[in-house]
């Protein structure tokens, strides 16, 4: 029988980089203008180590719209609408 080791905190967001299990500290907001409306934002999460690589990947394709610390992104999403 295989044993499964649970994550330290399953609620903690992790980096979107392939095989990375580090805690996410950045939100990379992006959209593909060929598929998405201008206001639509999809997100990838990044640790400090992978922030630049993931940002470059999106930026080269013209997809990157914003890079924001995760804490700020969470604060903004919790704020009531104007």
N, C-alpha and C positions, 0 to 999 in steps of 0.2 A: 504494500500500500504506500503510495506517495504521500509525503507530508507537505502541507502548504504552510509557508511562513507568511503570516499576515504583515502588511506594511505597518510601519510605526504608527501612522495615523491615516487610515484609509480616506479620510475627508480632505487631506492635504493635496492640493493640485500638484501634479508633477510635470516636468518638462516634456514638451512634444517631440523633442529630438529622438530619433530611432534608438531604442534600447536604453535611453537615459531614464534613470529612476530618481534623479535629484529633484528637490523641491523647486517649483516654479517661483520666480520672483519678478518676471516680466510678462506683460501681455503684448503680443504683436497683433495689431488690428490690421486686417487686410480685406481686399475684395478683388475679384477678377472682373474687370470692366466688361468683358465679353459675355459674362454670365449673370452678373449681379447689378442691381440698381446702384447708383452712386452713393446713396446713404447706407446701404447694407454693409455690415461689418462682420466678418468671420474672425475667429481668434485662434492663435496658437499661443501656447505658454512656453516660456524659456527660463532656464537657469542662467546664472551668470556666464557659465562656460559656453553655452550654446546660443546666447543672445545674438552675437554678431553673425554667426554662421546662418542661423534661421532668417535673420533680418536681410542678409545679403541675398539669400535664395529668393525671398519674396521681392526684394527691391529690383533685382536684375530683370524680373518678369513684369515689373510695373505694378505689382499687387500691394506693396506695403503702404499703409496709410498712416500708422502711428505706432509708437513703442512707448508703453506706459508701465510704471511700476505696478505690480499686481495689487498692492494695498490701495493705490489710488483708483484703479479700475473697479475694485470691489466697493470702495467708498462711493464712487460715482453711480454704480448700479444700484446701491442701496438708497440713494437720495430720492426723495419724492419728486415727481414731475413738476415742472413749473406751471 
